[in-house]
Structure formats: structure tokens, C-alpha cells
């Protein structure tokens, strides 16, 4: 059966680029790797040449609609990423995941990962903007760590945890910005936040507003009060660094959701290697430690001292609230709401004093 041209699924008209009037080509040489993401918004990747689709295979069990494509003129598989099904309830920030992915992948195409980080990332072939956003990228093989079968052994878990920590640290130290916030905001003119407390507070407030819209049982006043009192500690973060929250083992979409892995040599005979980095839609320019709470489990308490400890508390609160809210809107996502509520109760209790903090374990 002859499938329709790819342009009927994803528009492939070349995006406009800015044109320089300067006669000096040196002014348009490759930018420094720390170029601010805002300066890259017009440098859109060129789309592939027109081609017919040889096969299109939907990939289920993802928030976004993913389709594995094979074109008639190549054997290289491509991945088409489109917005979720219209019937899927989304949180406020999830409407911008494709835009954030586009911003980060464009930035990384201009400033490749350092040699010390030889991890494949999707190559952005085309990004279609609103009102019909979509991404066309190269396809990376592998599975989320939580989907491996048999499950990770203790030795594999230890090795992968060390690898992901190194990836997170390298990203945070290599890539910086001048404003804070989710990637899609920072890439837009004059929309990033001047302070980390402002960016973090806006992201948390969006989650709490989603929770209030769904009448989720949470101690809203206590959460807002704890974070408001730690504003000074958050503002000690002066340099916006690239953070991908999924670069951490755990359960559900947040734990390990930023990487793909493959098992080499069989269980107990080889090792699990990172086969690709994905999940760029959740990327944030902020504190390099912000992703440390993603995928956190019960019993994982606060660490550090002073302001570092206070920031850590804010991040654990943020991720616990996120798990609870997502579980309300999309039950069965694989994240434990009970564990998240236990973390939230413990952290709020330590920050406020247990005699003032009612339990939030009950949903």
C-alpha cells in the first residue's frame, strides 16, 4: 500500500531564519557554547527532503503521540512526536513540553555535548509550531529503566545511578543561561525569570493551581508558606544551569524518564548502558540540584545543611506535589501517590515542626 507523503502528517516547509545585513561573515561564525538560548530561536534545523512514508508504527503507552516512521528513500527510522490525545488531561506546564524540547534540541545542535559525554541525543529534523506542534527527530533505541525486564539488579542499579549522576553534573556545569525558568520560556524574548526563586515559585504555583482545579486534597497554605520562607535560600542560586529532571532513577515518568537504556551481555553478564537521552521537554534552566528530588522515594530525607538543606526541601515538595497531582488527573501512570504524600508529610513536618503539620497521607 502506498502511504501518503510525509508532508501530509507533518508540514515540512522551511522555517524562516534571520538574515544579516553585515558584509562580514566572521560575525556569524559558530557561537560560543554558552550563547544564551534566546539567541538561537531563529536558527531552526532544515527539514528533510520530501519523501513518502514506507511504514508508520504507533508507539503506545506514552503521554505524547509517538509514531515510528520509515521513509521510502532511507532505512533510518525517524520519530514523530505530536501532542497527546485531546481527551488526555494535561497539567499547565505539559502543554509546553514540545516547545521546550524544540528549544533544547536546537540549542544542543548549535552547542554539541562535550566529548566527556558520549551519549546519543535525538537529532532534530523539523519542529512544527502551534497551532499544530510536532517534532520530527531521529529515533533512538532503548527502554526507560523502569521498563527493563528482568528488572535492574543491584549492581546494574548502582552503575546506572553513577552514570546518570555524571550526566546531570556535566549538563549543569557545561550549559548556562542568563535567565531562569522552563526551557520554552527562556527561549522566548523577555519571558525568562531574573531570579531562581521567581522561576521556581511560578512552576510550583502552576502545579498548585492544577491541584486546586481538580480539588486535590493538599495542605496548600503550608506548602506556600514553607517555600515563601525559603525565598532567600533559592535566590542564592545565581547562575541558571541546564537541568533535566528525568536523569535520576526512580519510579514512574519522572524517575529515569530522561534516558533510554539497553542491557548488554544479558542479566548479570554485562552491564546496562545509556543508549540515549530524551525527555528534554522537562528541561529547566535553574539550580543544578533541582532534579535531585525527581523520582524520590519514601524515607529519602533531607540532606545538606543551612540554605542547601532548605532548597532541597523545596525541591522534594515540588516533586511530591507533582506526583500527587498527576496521579489525580491520570491514575495509573506508574507513580506512587502514597509514597509522594509520605515524602510531602515528612518534609513539611521537618520544615514547620510536626506539631503544626497535619498528615497529608490521606488522599
N, C-alpha and C positions, 0 to 999 in steps of 0.2 A: 504494500500500500504506500502510495506517495504521500508523505506528510507535508504540511504547508511550510512555506519559508519561515525562517526563524523570526523575521520581522513582523509576522502576524502575532507572535507571542510577546516579543519584546522589541519596542521601537529601537532602531539602530542608526538613526540619523546622528551625524557627528555633532557633539555639543560645541557651543561657541567657546572660543578662547579669546583672551585679551590680546590685543595687537599693540606692539610697541611702536612708537614714532621715533625712537632713538636709533641713530645710524650705527651706534657702537655695539657690536654683538657681545662684547665682553660683559656688558651689563646684564646679559641674560644667560650667563653661564650657570652651571648646576649650583643650586643654592646650598648654603651651609646646612648641615644636618639638623641644626637647632632652629631652622627657619620656623616661624610661627605658623600653625596650621591655617590661620585665616588667609595667609598669603598664597595658599595652594588651592583655593576654592575654584579658580577658573582653569586650572591645569587638569582637565578631565582626560582620562585614558581614551585612546582611539578605539572605536568599536571594531569587531572583526568584520571581514568582508562578507557580503551576502552569501548565504548557504542554506540548503534545505536540511531539515531535521531527519536523520535516519531513524532515531528512536528517542522516545521520551518516557522516562520511568519515574513516577511519583515516589518520593521517599516519605513514608508515613511517620507519625509519632514525633513531629517537630512543631514548635509554635508557629513558625512561618511555613508557607507552602514551598516545598523544595522539590525540584524536578531535575533528574539526571538526564542530560542531553548528550546525544552523539550526533554530530553533523555528518553529512554525506561526503564531505571533502576532507575529513580527518578522522583519526581514531582516538584522538584525545578527548576524554569526557569533560563536559562542562556542567556547571551547576547554576540553575536558575532559581533565584530566591525572591519570592513575592510576599506581599502582606498576608497575614493569617486569614483564615476563613472569616467572612464578615460576621458569622454567628459566634466567633470566639471572643469572649470578653477580654479586653485588654486594659492594663493599667495605664496611667497617663504617660509615663516615660516609654512604654513599649510601642507607642505609636511612632517613635523616632529611632527605633533600632536600625532600620535600613539606612537612614540618613547618617547615623553615627558610623556604621560600617563603611559607608562610602567615604566619609571624611578621613577615617584612619587608614583604610587601604590606599587611598590617594596619597596621603602623607607618606606612607611606607614605600610607595612606588617611587616617590621623589627622594626618600632617605632610607635606603635598604637597611635591613637588620645588620648589626656588626658581625664580623667573621666569628666572633666568640659565641654567636647564637645561630648555629646552622640548622634552623628549624624551618620547614616549608610553611609558607603562608599562601592563601589564595591570591592569584593574580587577577586584579580587577580588569575585566574586558570592557564592561559598559555599565553605567548606572543611569537608570531612567528616573527622573524626578517626579514629584507629585504633579497631577493627582493620581497617577498610576505608577508608584515607585516599584522598582525591581532592580536586582543586581544580577549580572552575569559574570561568573568567575570560573577559574579553573577548578577542577574537582580534586579534593584531597581524600585519599583512602584512610580508613581507620574508624574507630568507635570511641564514644565517650568512655572514660574509665569505669563509670558505674554500670556500663552495659557489657563489659567483658565477661565471657563465660569460658571456663570456670572463673569465679571472682579472683581479684588480686590476692596473691599470697602476701604474708607479712614482709618478706624480702622484696617483693615487687612493689609493694606499697611504700616501703622505705626509699627505694631507689627513685620511684616516680615523684615522691614528695620532695626529695632533694633537687630533682631536675626542675620541677615546677617553681620551687623557691628561687633557683638560679635564674630561670626565665623571667620571673616577676621582677627580681632585683635588677637584671640587665636592662629591661624595658624602662624601669623607673629612673635609672641613672643615665640612660642614653638619650631619652626623648623628653624634652621640656617644652613648656609653652609660656605665655605671658599672662594668660587669664585662666580661671578655674571653671570647671563645670563639665557636663556631659559633652562628648565629642561633637555632636551636631551643633551645640550652642557655641562652643569655642571656634568652630569653623565658620560661624556666621558673623558678619561685621557687627561689632558693638553689642554682642549678646552674652559674652562670657562674663563671669563674676570677677571682681577685683580682689576678693578675699576667699579663702577656703571656707570660712565659716558661712559666708553668704551662699556659696555653691552647695555646701553640704546641707545647710538649713533648707534650701529650696527643694533639694531632692527628697529629704525626709518629709517635708511638708506635703509634697505631691503624693507620697505613699500614704500619709495620714489622711489626706483628703479622699483618696481612693477607699480607705478603710471606713471613713465616715459615710461615704456614699453608699457603701454596702452594709452599714450598721454592724460592723465587726466589733466585737467586744474587746476593747483595748483601753489601758489607762492613759488616755490622750493627754490629760493635764500633766501627769507625772513625766511622761516621755518628753513633752515640750519643755518642761521646767528643767529637767536634767541636762538636756542638750543646750538650752539657753544659758545655763550657768557655766557651761564649758566653752563658751564662745571664745574666750581669751586663749584657751589652750589650742583650739582649732586655728586661730589666727597666727599662731607661732609657725604654722606651715606657710612658708613664703614663696616656694618655687612649685609651680604646677607640674607634676610629673605624670607620665602615662601609666595608667593603672588598668589592667584587665581583670575584673573580679573573678572570672572563672578559672584563673590559674591557681587552683587550690583543690586538693582532694576533699570530698565530702559527698553528700547525697543530693539528689535532685538536680535541677537545672543549674544551680549556682556552683555546685561542687564539681570541679573538673570540666565544666561545660565549655571552657575556653580552649580545650585541647582535644586532639584526636590521638589515640594510641594504637599500637599494634604489638602483638606478642610474638617474639622471635624465638624459635627453637622449642616451643612447647612449654607447658606449665612446669616450673621447677628446673627446666633445662637451659633456658636462655634468660632474656630479660624483656621487660616491657619498654618500648621506646616511644617517644613522642613523634608521631608521623605528621603532625600539622597543628597550626594554631588557628583557631576560629573564634567565634563569639566576640568579634570586635565591636558589635553593636552596643555592648555594655561598657565600652571603654570610657574612662573618665580622666580628665586632667586634674589631679589633686594630690593628696598625700600618698606617698608611695606605699604606706601601710594600710591604706583604705581597704584593699581587697582581703586583708587578713581575716576578716570576720566571715567572709563568704563560705558557706558550707560548714560553718561551725556546729559542733555537736554539744549535747548536754554535758556538763562537767568541765567544759573548756572555759575557764575563768579568765579574769583579767591578768595582764602581765605588765611589767614595767613599773615605773614609779612616777609620781608627780603628774605633769601635764601629758606625758606619753601614756600613762595609765588612763587618764581622763579621755583622751582621744580614742583609745582602744575601746573604752566603754561606749562611746557614741557610735562607733562602727559596729559593734556587736548588737546594739539596739537597732540600728538601721537594718542589718541583715535579718535579724529575728522578725522585725515588723514585716519585712518584705516576704518572708516565708509564710507568715500568717495570712497576709492579705492575698497573696497568690493562691494559697490553699482555699481561701473563701471563694474566689472568683473561678478558679479552675481546680476543683478537687481531683486528686489522683495524679498530680504532677510528679510524684515521687519524693516530695519534700515532707518532712515530718513536722506538722504544726505543733504537736505536743512537745517535741524537743525544743522547737523555737520558743514556745511560751515559757518553758523552763529556763532557757537562757535569758529571756527577757526579764523574768521574775528575779533571777539571781543577780543580774547586772543592776537593775533598778534598785534592788534591795541593798546592794553594796554601796551604791551612789547616794541613796537617800536615807538609809537606815531602815532595818527591817520592820521596826515598829510603825513606820509611816507608810509602808508599801504593802497594799493588799495583793494577794496572789492573783496572777493573770493566767494561771494554767487552764482554768475552765474556759471553754470557748464561748 
